[in-house]
Amino acid sequence: MDNTTIRGRPLFSTIKSHYPTFHAAEKKVADYILEHGDDVTKITVSELAERSQVSDATVVRFCQKIGYKGFYQMKIALAQDVVHPMSEFQPSVAQDKIDESIQNIFRLTIQNLRETAYAIQSENVHQCVQLLNHCHNLYLFAAGNSCPIAADAAYKFTKLGIPTVHSLTPEMQVSSAHLMTDRDVALAISHSGGSKQVLICLKIAKERGAKTICITNFIKSPIGKISDYHITTSAHDSVFYDEITRICEMAVIDTLFFFLADVRRDDFLERFKRTELMLSDYKF
């Protein structure tokens, strides 16, 4: 069965109709989704696996058995079942209340940043800064909406004198991961922590002996599980509208940048002067 046979049919109905065909572990996943559907739209595959007391692979098999390519595709369908897309859209925006809407948007952004600041563990940041400061090369891995964050990180860390490798194409990211050594560091950025592309690159990096750091929005996720160091943001979002949360990942990159700039202060200031002088011809 493919997704076209499911469209227009409530996911809960699909799960119930397939229930007799599920194995015992798959029934645990089905039971949890049926009882906590709204919660499932806000968690990762690893969190659902833990709450259902099964493996990540079982959750994926369950999703495929009811016609979806994977957990994320099933979660989108589930969200359409349990909520209307706009009902979870925060901040509240109304075309006839522009001033109020602007305040709502900034209020949510500030809340996300504040909660992320409280959630970040200082020792974790310190260890990541030390790793980045002494690495031979820094490799950045990201997919989808996280790619602009990785590009911004590449620009910032390069200004600090850290040789940084980043590509927007999945094939190049995988190829570059194979070039890593035990002197390098891989930094992965994935809001969900469940990007297959990024996970593949991190696995390759670990096989090559490199240290791995990840930035995600979930404490439990496939990418978080295999990373040596995990920095977690704390942004409120929904399946349909998560773009606003990217500012938290950007804030984490800025945090690492400023600590590194302090560690490399003398070299950074001299490098910054040279760079600005060279780029001055491009400015009015």
C-alpha positions, 0 to 999 in steps of 0.5 A, a space after each residue: 500500500 502506498 500513501 495515495 491509498 491513505 489520503 482522505 482516510 483518517 490515520 486512526 481508522 487506518 491503524 485500527 483496520 490494520 491492528 489485527 495484523 500487527 506484531 506484539 511490539 507494533 501493537 504497543 506503538 499503535 496503542 500509544 498513538 491511538 491514546 496520545 495522538 496529539 503528543 506524538 505530533 510533537 516528539 521524535 521517533 526515538 521518544 515514541 519508541 521509548 514511550 512505547 517500550 520498543 526500538 526505533 526500528 519497530 516504530 519505522 516498521 510500523 509506519 511502513 506497514 500502514 503505508 508511510 515511508 517513515 515516521 516523519 511522513 506518518 507524523 504529518 498525516 497524524 497532525 492533519 488528523 488531530 489538529 487543523 494546521 492553523 490551530 497550532 500556529 503560534 504566534 497568533 497572527 491576524 491581518 486586521 491586528 498587525 501591531 498585536 501580531 508583531 508583538 506575538 511573533 517577537 514574544 514567542 521568539 524571545 521565549 524560545 531563546 530564553 528557554 534555550 539559554 536555560 536548557 543549554 549545559 555550560 559544561 557541554 558548551 565548554 567541551 564543544 568549544 575546546 574541541 572546535 578550537 583544537 580541531 584540524 578541520 571542521 565539517 558541517 552537516 545539515 539538511 533542509 531548513 537547517 542548511 542556512 544555519 550550517 552556511 552561517 556557521 561555516 562563514 563564522 568559524 572560517 572567520 575565526 581561522 578554523 578550516 571549515 567544510 560545508 556543502 548544500 548537496 547531500 552527495 558532497 556531504 557524504 563524500 566529505 565525511 569519508 575524508 575526515 580523520 581523528 583530528 577533525 570534528 563533525 558538527 551536525 545541525 538538525 532540528 528534529 534530530 532525525 535527518 537520515 542524511 545527517 545521520 549517515 554523515 555522522 556515522 561515517 564521521 565516527 567510523 573515521 575516528 572524528 569527534 561529533 557534536 550535534 545541535 537538535 531540539 530534542 533530547 532523545 533523537 537518532 542523531 543525539 544518540 550517536 553524537 559525542 556532544 549534544 546541545 539541545 535547543 528548546 523551541 516551541 513549534 508544530 509539524 506545520 510551522 517550525 521555521 521560526 524555531 531556527 533562530 534558536 539554532 542560530 543562537 547556539 552557533 553564535 554562542 560557540 562563535 563568541 566563546 571561540 572568538 574569546 579563546 582566539 582573541 588576538 589571532 581573531 582580531 588580526 584576522 578580522 582586520 585583514 579580512 575587512 581590509 580586503 573586503 573594503 573594496 566591495 563596500 560603499 
